[in-house]
Amino acid sequence: MLYELLPEQWRKALPDSEAILAQISIASPFVPNQESIFRAFNLPIARIKVVILGQDPYPNPDHATGLSFSVRRETSKLPPTLSNIFKELSSDRGITASSGDLTAWQDQGVFLLNRVLTTTPNVSQAHSNIGWQDFTSQVIEYLAKRPIVFILWGKSAGEVANLIPQNQLIQGVHPSPLSAYRGFFGSKPFTRANEKLNALGISEIDWRI
């Protein structure tokens, strides 16, 4: 089922993806909805400039969208993790976000990926042991061969740091309330990402939302 949902460009890029995805069995109910599991993968590979890698989807069914850290535009009360990202965005770039929908970043080439692509509603990390990491590690390994900047937030995301060239890597603690004060705030990931893009000869991301 999962392989059929994966956009064709990724089936071609990752010949082993069919076998890997066949090993992943997702029990219902789950979030995000089936059509959104691979939403991040709709971004054309050739347009990817930055990867932001998180942990797993928001467990709140109203929040999970298939894009890491993003919520629907109409969401009025933002998840605390996203609120912390926006605090750092304001501190780093002087930008005040207009909504929690990060589609504007995706449209500019930001691949909003989670290490694990599904979870049980209202249960964080419920699917952390069903095989998603085998798939997303392959995705990162493939992308790391291209001139792309990687922002890894949290321990789970950090597991793939060894796959990424150092000049393309930004690694830090997760922006959740449990860890943000241990180094996320003040880390300036958005400015640093643009600096690395410049060094790679690639145009910057306009981080306004």
N, C-alpha and C positions, 0 to 999 in steps of 0.2 A: 504493500500500500504506500509506504513512504517514498519508495523510489519513483513511483508514478507521479507523486506530488512535486518532486525535485525538478526545478526548471531545466530545460534541455541543455543549456549552456554548461551547467554543472555536471550533467551526466557525461558529457563529452570530456570535460576537464578532468574528471575523476573516474577513470574506468573501473576502479574497485568499489565505487559507491553503492552499486546495486547489492553486492555481497554484504557490505558492512551494514547497510540499512535493513537488509533482510533479517539481520540478527536482533534488531530492535523491536520489541513488542510493547506497545503502549496500551495500557488498560484504560477503559473509559470509566468516568469522565476525565478529561484532561484539558489543560489550557496551554497555549492559545487554541482557538478553534482550528480544525483540520486545514482550512484554506490558508491559514496564517502561519503555519509551522515554518514554512520556508519563505516567508515574505521578504526577509532580508536578501534572499538569493535572487530576487527579481532585478536587483541592480546589476547592469551589465559589467562583467568582469573587467573589461578594458577601461571602465570609468572609475574603478575603485582606487581611491587615493589614500584613505585612512580606514583602518579597522579599529573599532572600539569593541573590545571583548569583555563581556560580563560573565555572570554565573549561570543563572537560569531564569525563566520567565517570572514576572510578578505572579505570586500565587492568587491574588485577587482576580477573579475572572473579568472584572470590569477594567482592569489595568493591562492585562497581557495582550499584546498586539502583534507579536512576531518580530518586532524590532527591539533590540536590547535597550532597556531603560526608558523607552518611549511609552506614552499613553495616548489615548484618544484626545482629540482637540477639545472636546466638550468636557473633559474631566476637570472639575473645579478644585478638588482636594488632591494635591499631588502626593505620590508615595514619598516618604521621607528620603529615600535614596536619590530620587530625581531632584528633590528640593535642594539637597546638598550639592548635586552637580551644578545646579543653577546658581548656588551661592558662589561656587568656585568660578563659574563662567563670568559672573559679575565682577568678582575680585580680579580675575585674570585678564579679562577683555573689556570690562565695563559694559557688558551686555545684560539687559534685563529681558528675560524670556517672556514671550507673549502667551505661550501655552506649553503644555507638556508633550506636544506632538513633535517628534524629532524628524519628521519626514523631510523637512527642509535640508537637514544634514544629509540624509540619504540621497536626495536629489543632486547634491553636490559631489557625491562620490564617497560618502562615509558608510562603510559596511557595518551595520549595527547588529553584531552577532553575540549570541550567548554560547557558553561552553556546552550547555545542555539545553535542548530546544523545547522541551515540554515539562510539565509538572502536573501533579494532582491539584485540583482547585483548592485553594486555601491551605496548601501544604508546601512550604518551600523545600526544594531539593528532593522531592519525592522520587524523581526519575534520575537521580545522580548515579545509579548503579545499573542502568539498563543498556549501556553501550554508546550513548551519544558522544562521549569523549573520543571514541575511535574515529567517528565521522568528522567531528570538528577539528581534531588534530590533523587529519588529512587535508581539510580545507585550509588551515593555517599554513601547513607545510607547502602546499601548492602556491598560496598567495605570497609567501615569504621569498619566493624566487623572483618576484616582481618588485618594482620600485614603489613600495607601499609603506606607509608609516603605521605601526601597531601600537595601540594604547591598551594595555592589559590592566584591568582593575580587579584586584582581589586574588586570593590564593588559588582558586580554581583556574582563573584565567592565566595566572602565572605559570601554570604547569607546562605551557607551550613556549615559554620564553626561550628555551634552548633551540627552538626551531627557527628563530628570527635573528637576522644580523643585528649586531648592537647598534649600528648607525640608523636603524629603522625602528628601534624599540624604545617605548616609554612604558615603564612598569611602576605600579603603585598600589597602595591599599585600596580596598573597596570603599566606595562613597556611602555606604550604609551608615546609619547612626552608631552602629557598634564599633566602627573602625575609622570613620572619616577624620576624627581628631588625631589619629596616629600617623598623619602624613598626607592625607588627601588634600586637606585645605592648605593652600599655599603652594601646591605642586605645579601649578600653571601648565596643565597638560595641553591646553588649546594653543597657547603661544608656542610651546615646545614642539607641538605637532607641525605647526606652520613653519617653524625654523628648520625642521628636518625635511619638510617638503621642499623648501627653498634649496636646501643643500642637495637634494635629489633632482633639482631642475624642474620641479612640478609646482603648478600654481597653488596658492594657499586656499584654505577653506574659509569662507565667510561664516562665522559661527552664530550669526544672528538668527533668531527663531521668531 
